[in-house]
Amino acid sequence: EGATAPRESDPSFTVAQDRRMGRRRCYAINPLGYKWDHVNLTYKIVQFPSTLNKGDTERAIAAAFRMWSEVSPLGFRRLPPAQPADITIG
């Protein structure tokens, strides 16, 4: 009677309870604390998977960065592998 669902701010609330209640938690994992001080980010691809087509891989990566640009203030530009970049993919 009068029972309410536990709140995440309640110290007795557990992840198991959270899962049973049908909710998923989202986490932003950044263990080293890196942050960019700019929104126009650069990336470079230094190595491709040997089992995937290079062109398809390039298009998939570019599409992923376009999707991020559409939902965030970030912009992405690809650089040649020899240049320093904010993001290195390999």
Backbone bond lengths (Angstrom), bond angles and torsions (degrees), N, CA, C in turn:
res aa  C-N    CA-C-N  psi(-1)  N-CA   C-N-CA  omega(-1)  CA-C   N-CA-C  phi
1 E - - - 1.453 - - 1.515 108.45 -
2 G 1.320 116.27 126.04 1.451 121.04 178.15 1.511 114.15 70.34
3 A 1.329 118.32 9.62 1.466 120.58 -178.97 1.520 109.59 -73.24
4 T 1.293 114.92 140.75 1.466 120.41 177.77 1.522 108.33 -120.33
5 A 1.284 115.10 161.22 1.467 120.18 177.96 1.522 108.97 -65.94
6 P 1.335 117.43 142.88 1.458 119.94 178.85 1.525 110.73 -64.40
7 R 1.269 115.58 150.27 1.452 122.27 179.50 1.515 110.33 -101.14
8 E 1.331 116.88 149.37 1.456 120.74 179.74 1.525 111.74 -64.86
9 S 1.323 117.27 -23.19 1.460 119.85 178.91 1.533 111.56 -78.49
10 D 1.321 117.26 -12.78 1.462 122.33 177.84 1.523 108.69 -75.28
11 P 1.347 118.60 124.03 1.470 120.27 -177.64 1.517 113.59 -60.47
12 S 1.332 118.63 -20.94 1.456 120.27 -179.94 1.529 112.40 -86.52
13 F 1.318 116.83 -5.69 1.468 121.64 180.00 1.522 108.89 -72.12
14 T 1.326 117.04 131.13 1.465 120.25 -177.43 1.519 110.65 -117.57
15 V 1.323 115.20 161.97 1.459 120.43 177.21 1.524 109.66 -62.70
16 A 1.336 117.32 -35.86 1.467 120.46 178.67 1.531 110.16 -60.36
17 Q 1.330 117.73 -43.40 1.464 120.50 177.12 1.522 109.81 -62.03
18 D 1.314 116.08 -41.10 1.449 121.66 -179.38 1.527 110.03 -59.64
19 R 1.327 117.71 -43.27 1.468 121.73 -179.97 1.522 111.19 -67.48
20 R 1.322 117.31 -41.07 1.460 120.25 179.49 1.521 111.37 -63.81
21 M 1.304 115.92 -29.06 1.462 119.94 -178.74 1.530 111.34 -81.63
22 G 1.343 116.74 -0.06 1.450 120.49 175.15 1.519 114.80 81.50
23 R 1.309 117.36 17.93 1.460 119.86 178.58 1.513 109.45 -107.89
24 R 1.308 115.26 149.52 1.464 120.37 174.98 1.507 108.56 -113.13
25 R 1.294 116.09 139.06 1.454 120.28 174.59 1.513 109.13 -90.55
26 C 1.308 116.57 144.67 1.463 121.73 175.55 1.521 108.03 -112.04
27 Y 1.287 116.36 135.36 1.453 121.51 -179.32 1.519 109.75 -124.04
28 A 1.293 116.14 143.25 1.456 122.34 169.61 1.515 105.94 -106.44
29 I 1.311 116.19 108.63 1.459 120.12 -175.94 1.514 109.13 -96.54
30 N 1.296 115.54 119.51 1.455 122.56 -179.79 1.530 106.95 -143.06
31 P 1.348 117.68 71.26 1.457 120.36 -170.27 1.520 115.01 -62.17
32 L 1.328 117.71 -26.69 1.463 119.50 -178.24 1.522 112.22 -94.28
33 G 1.313 117.01 -5.30 1.458 120.62 176.12 1.517 114.86 75.44
34 Y 1.340 117.83 19.44 1.464 119.62 -179.87 1.519 110.56 -66.41
35 K 1.321 115.82 138.81 1.453 121.95 174.37 1.513 107.97 -141.56
36 W 1.322 116.18 144.47 1.452 119.85 176.09 1.514 108.74 -90.56
37 D 1.317 115.76 144.55 1.461 120.24 177.41 1.528 110.95 -99.99
38 H 1.329 116.13 16.09 1.458 121.58 178.77 1.534 108.42 -147.73
39 V 1.319 116.58 162.90 1.462 120.17 -176.11 1.532 113.03 -108.58
40 N 1.314 117.96 -11.06 1.460 121.57 176.35 1.520 107.83 -96.34
41 L 1.320 115.44 94.35 1.455 121.77 -172.94 1.523 111.45 -95.14
42 T 1.316 114.80 150.98 1.458 120.98 176.78 1.521 108.88 -112.15
43 Y 1.323 115.41 152.60 1.459 119.61 175.92 1.524 109.07 -140.76
44 K 1.321 114.93 156.49 1.456 120.67 174.89 1.514 108.78 -139.10
45 I 1.325 115.14 149.50 1.460 121.42 176.97 1.523 106.06 -108.38
46 V 1.321 116.34 116.36 1.468 119.97 -175.71 1.523 112.69 -101.03
47 Q 1.330 117.12 -17.23 1.463 120.13 179.70 1.520 109.07 -155.65
48 F 1.320 116.13 140.64 1.463 122.23 179.32 1.516 109.71 -108.94
49 P 1.332 117.96 149.97 1.467 120.22 175.74 1.531 109.99 -63.49
50 S 1.291 117.16 137.96 1.461 120.57 -178.78 1.526 111.81 -71.62
51 T 1.319 117.44 -18.54 1.467 120.92 -176.69 1.525 113.50 -94.52
52 L 1.337 117.80 -2.88 1.463 120.69 -178.14 1.521 110.53 -120.20
53 N 1.313 115.90 151.23 1.450 122.92 177.48 1.529 109.63 -66.79
54 K 1.328 117.14 130.55 1.474 121.61 -177.14 1.535 112.07 -60.16
55 G 1.317 116.93 -45.15 1.462 120.34 -179.51 1.519 112.76 -63.10
56 D 1.333 115.79 -43.26 1.468 119.76 178.50 1.524 110.77 -63.94
57 T 1.335 115.91 -39.20 1.465 120.41 179.12 1.526 110.60 -64.37
58 E 1.322 117.10 -45.41 1.473 120.97 178.16 1.527 111.25 -59.34
59 R 1.319 116.47 -44.13 1.475 120.20 179.95 1.531 111.47 -65.58
60 A 1.322 117.39 -39.24 1.468 120.81 179.98 1.525 110.79 -65.90
61 I 1.319 116.82 -42.36 1.471 120.50 178.90 1.526 110.23 -65.04
62 A 1.328 116.91 -45.25 1.467 120.79 179.01 1.531 110.38 -60.82
63 A 1.338 116.90 -40.79 1.470 120.56 179.19 1.524 110.75 -64.61
64 A 1.329 116.93 -39.90 1.466 120.29 179.17 1.534 110.52 -63.00
65 F 1.325 117.38 -43.96 1.462 119.51 178.44 1.525 111.59 -66.73
66 R 1.340 118.28 -34.95 1.474 120.64 175.14 1.522 110.59 -61.77
67 M 1.339 116.17 -41.80 1.463 119.94 179.17 1.532 110.73 -62.96
68 W 1.331 117.43 -42.39 1.467 120.31 176.95 1.520 110.61 -61.36
69 S 1.334 116.63 -40.01 1.467 120.38 179.95 1.518 112.11 -63.16
70 E 1.329 115.41 -34.44 1.469 119.78 -178.14 1.526 112.73 -70.48
71 V 1.313 118.52 -25.01 1.469 121.23 -175.29 1.524 113.17 -115.60
72 S 1.316 116.89 9.39 1.464 120.64 -179.61 1.522 108.99 -146.33
73 P 1.319 117.00 170.25 1.466 119.40 177.28 1.530 112.55 -80.86
74 L 1.325 117.37 4.15 1.460 120.85 -175.39 1.519 112.20 -84.02
75 G 1.328 115.10 145.06 1.460 122.58 172.13 1.520 107.76 -121.09
76 F 1.332 116.94 150.63 1.458 120.71 -175.87 1.514 109.86 -131.07
77 R 1.340 115.53 138.12 1.464 121.69 177.86 1.515 108.13 -135.44
78 R 1.330 115.30 132.15 1.462 120.63 -179.06 1.521 110.07 -82.80
79 L 1.327 115.66 138.99 1.453 123.16 176.67 1.524 109.70 -118.55
80 P 1.334 117.50 159.62 1.463 120.36 174.05 1.522 110.69 -63.94
81 P 1.345 117.98 152.71 1.478 121.62 -176.85 1.528 114.91 -56.33
82 A 1.305 118.35 -28.25 1.476 120.59 -176.64 1.534 112.60 -77.07
83 Q 1.317 118.24 -18.00 1.473 120.45 -177.44 1.517 111.33 -88.79
84 P 1.337 116.42 149.65 1.475 118.77 175.29 1.526 110.29 -69.49
85 A 1.339 115.54 141.96 1.464 120.84 -178.08 1.518 109.29 -140.22
86 D 1.328 115.48 160.34 1.464 120.65 177.04 1.535 111.45 -68.12
87 I 1.324 116.04 -35.71 1.466 121.59 -176.90 1.519 108.52 -125.96
88 T 1.328 116.16 129.05 1.472 121.35 177.01 1.527 107.75 -113.99
89 I 1.315 115.66 127.10 1.467 121.57 179.67 1.523 107.44 -113.03
90 G 1.336 115.36 127.43 1.460 117.10 -179.64 1.486 112.94 -163.30
